[in-house]
Amino acid sequence: MTNLMEGFPPALGGQVTLANWRNPPFSRWAFQHVRELIPSADIANDPASVWELEASDVDFSTLRIDAGDKGFLTLEAFSARRVRMGWSSSIVAARCSSTTPAQ
């Protein structure tokens, strides 16, 4: 594959478009350049109005995700499969195996 969005105009195979921007390998470039693809606006933030949320541990060890023909997967197995497919997730970093039981 050609380098994404290089040159002018970019080669057809290297163009990130609304049709492919959420699919790998285009998604990596697209999520770093969303404003160049989709109209967006800044939304002001008032730090004085931020709600402090209570933190608590959640045990995801019994969670099962329907993976269709792959059956039901644990969160850890599902996350590992998504990474191999080119996706990333903050859940992977959390590693569900290291959670503590909910109280």
Buried (B, 14 or more C-beta within 10 A) or exposed (E): EEEBBEEEEBEEEBBBEEEEBEEEEBBEBBEEBEEEBEEEEEEEEEEEEEEEEEEEEEEBEEBEBEEEEEEEBBBBBBBEBBEEEEEEEEBBEBEBEEBEEEE
